[in-house]
Amino acid sequence: MMKQLNNNELPEHIVKQVEKIEQQYNKNIELYSDYSDQQFLTLDQASHESNDDVIKVVITNEKFSEFVLSHELHHIELELSDEPEIDSAVTSGKSDFDGRVLSIANSVFETLEHVLVVKLQKEDGTFSDEIKKEYLKGVEAALHPKVELDRANMRFYRTLIMFDGIIFGEHEFDDDWKHEFPKSFKYASHLAEIAEKDDLTVPFKFRRALVNALDAYNEVIISNGYEGLHFHTFLNITPIISKRQLRLSLNQVYQIKHSEYKNRATGKDGFVLIAINDGQGIATLNLDPVKVTPEFYKAFYQYTVEDVFDKEGIKYLIR
């Protein structure tokens, strides 16, 4: 049964964590319990949704409530900070494809956040050896699911689970996994290398790691004989640019790509703004396909980056 948690039912440092976020970002955080019997500890036993000024957090694991609450609050704090975001404004017309691309991208994104969260939870004492042991039991169970998938899809699934297990489990089971699942482990440890190489508290480096990790995961899919997931054109990732680049004309930094997907809002052809340096989409432009002529391109490309960002309402971060 869903029940709101009051401050007097919470550990002091959780109350402090909530107050800090509320004050810093001018939000209200409401915590709820919706406990159910959990066989394993997993990192999705807390979730949150935001509307306007209220962030509602729901936890489902009673035994490890302090850990999952603190974990979710650290995610919320990262989300509210200057961290690049993923979104998508286009559709392939196939909801299962759209959903798959977004859920994989969000999974990679969360694991990158876990590089930071695991450090923070060790500092505040909510991630202990006991909890790590419980968490790794959950990962082990997830790596041996009861359902039968074909070999390639099993690899794709295990790669993501293991990627998170390597990061949050701090490489504890690397040798075992390498022995038991050599292919998936090879893929997952490559992702972990990308995640651990840079200081992810720097938004620019976080974004670069995200683009590189998505590319690496896409390679896994392609190398197993499947069609890639088109992260570059399907997803928009918040651009991070210098003040100098804002003053440049658009064609020096970005190119407009007539998308293979439809604009979800209008149902018409989509036009994506793609960064020249890494080929990653940053925004879907609100253009009427009828008006997009060679003359239009020529004129549009002469606007400054800042003008286009303002006119199109594109959120960006300054490097």
JOTA-V705516 format. One record per backbone hydrogen bond with DSSP energy under -0.5 kcal/mol. NH is the residue of the N-H (numbers start at 1). CO is the residue of the C=O. If there is no record, write none. Layout:
# JOTA-V705516
nh=NH co=CO
nh=NH co=CO
This chain:
# JOTA-V705516
nh=3 co=33
nh=5 co=31
nh=9 co=6
nh=10 co=7
nh=14 co=11
nh=15 co=11
nh=16 co=12
nh=17 co=13
nh=18 co=14
nh=19 co=15
nh=20 co=16
nh=21 co=17
nh=22 co=18
nh=23 co=19
nh=24 co=20
nh=25 co=21
nh=26 co=22
nh=27 co=22
nh=28 co=53
nh=30 co=28
nh=30 co=55
nh=32 co=57
nh=33 co=3
nh=34 co=59
nh=36 co=60
nh=39 co=37
nh=41 co=134
nh=42 co=40
nh=45 co=42
nh=47 co=58
nh=49 co=56
nh=51 co=54
nh=54 co=51
nh=55 co=28
nh=56 co=49
nh=56 co=54
nh=57 co=30
nh=57 co=55
nh=58 co=47
nh=59 co=32
nh=60 co=45
nh=61 co=45
nh=62 co=60
nh=65 co=62
nh=68 co=64
nh=69 co=65
nh=70 co=66
nh=71 co=67
nh=72 co=68
nh=73 co=69
nh=74 co=70
nh=75 co=71
nh=76 co=72
nh=77 co=73
nh=78 co=74
nh=79 co=75
nh=80 co=76
nh=81 co=77
nh=83 co=81
nh=87 co=236
nh=91 co=262
nh=95 co=93
nh=98 co=94
nh=99 co=95
nh=100 co=96
nh=101 co=97
nh=102 co=98
nh=103 co=99
nh=104 co=100
nh=105 co=101
nh=106 co=102
nh=107 co=103
nh=108 co=104
nh=109 co=105
nh=110 co=106
nh=111 co=107
nh=112 co=108
nh=113 co=109
nh=114 co=110
nh=115 co=111
nh=115 co=112
nh=116 co=112
nh=116 co=113
nh=117 co=113
nh=118 co=114
nh=119 co=115
nh=120 co=116
nh=121 co=117
nh=122 co=118
nh=123 co=119
nh=124 co=120
nh=125 co=122
nh=126 co=121
nh=127 co=121
nh=128 co=126
nh=132 co=128
nh=133 co=129
nh=134 co=130
nh=135 co=131
nh=136 co=132
nh=137 co=133
nh=138 co=134
nh=139 co=135
nh=140 co=136
nh=141 co=137
nh=142 co=138
nh=143 co=139
nh=144 co=140
nh=144 co=141
nh=145 co=142
nh=149 co=147
nh=154 co=150
nh=155 co=151
nh=156 co=152
nh=157 co=153
nh=158 co=154
nh=159 co=155
nh=160 co=156
nh=161 co=157
nh=162 co=158
nh=163 co=159
nh=164 co=160
nh=165 co=161
nh=166 co=162
nh=167 co=163
nh=168 co=164
nh=169 co=165
nh=170 co=167
nh=171 co=166
nh=172 co=169
nh=174 co=171
nh=177 co=173
nh=178 co=174
nh=179 co=175
nh=180 co=176
nh=181 co=177
nh=185 co=181
nh=186 co=182
nh=187 co=183
nh=188 co=184
nh=189 co=185
nh=190 co=186
nh=191 co=187
nh=192 co=188
nh=193 co=189
nh=194 co=190
nh=195 co=191
nh=196 co=192
nh=197 co=193
nh=198 co=194
nh=200 co=198
nh=202 co=199
nh=203 co=201
nh=205 co=202
nh=206 co=202
nh=207 co=203
nh=208 co=204
nh=209 co=205
nh=210 co=206
nh=211 co=207
nh=212 co=208
nh=213 co=209
nh=214 co=210
nh=215 co=211
nh=216 co=212
nh=217 co=213
nh=218 co=214
nh=219 co=215
nh=220 co=216
nh=221 co=217
nh=222 co=218
nh=223 co=219
nh=224 co=220
nh=224 co=221
nh=225 co=222
nh=226 co=221
nh=233 co=230
nh=234 co=230
nh=235 co=231
nh=236 co=87
nh=237 co=281
nh=238 co=85
nh=239 co=315
nh=241 co=317
nh=246 co=242
nh=247 co=243
nh=247 co=244
nh=248 co=245
nh=250 co=303
nh=251 co=301
nh=252 co=249
nh=253 co=250
nh=254 co=250
nh=255 co=274
nh=257 co=255
nh=257 co=272
nh=258 co=256
nh=259 co=257
nh=259 co=270
nh=262 co=91
nh=263 co=268
nh=264 co=89
nh=265 co=89
nh=267 co=263
nh=270 co=261
nh=271 co=285
nh=272 co=257
nh=273 co=283
nh=274 co=255
nh=274 co=272
nh=275 co=280
nh=276 co=253
nh=279 co=275
nh=281 co=232
nh=282 co=273
nh=283 co=273
nh=285 co=271
nh=285 co=283
nh=287 co=285
nh=289 co=287
nh=291 co=288
nh=292 co=288
nh=292 co=289
nh=293 co=291
nh=297 co=293
nh=298 co=294
nh=299 co=295
nh=300 co=296
nh=301 co=297
nh=302 co=299
nh=303 co=299
nh=303 co=300
nh=305 co=248
nh=306 co=246
nh=308 co=304
nh=309 co=305
nh=310 co=306
nh=311 co=307
nh=312 co=308
nh=313 co=309
nh=313 co=310
nh=314 co=309
nh=315 co=313
nh=317 co=239
nh=319 co=241
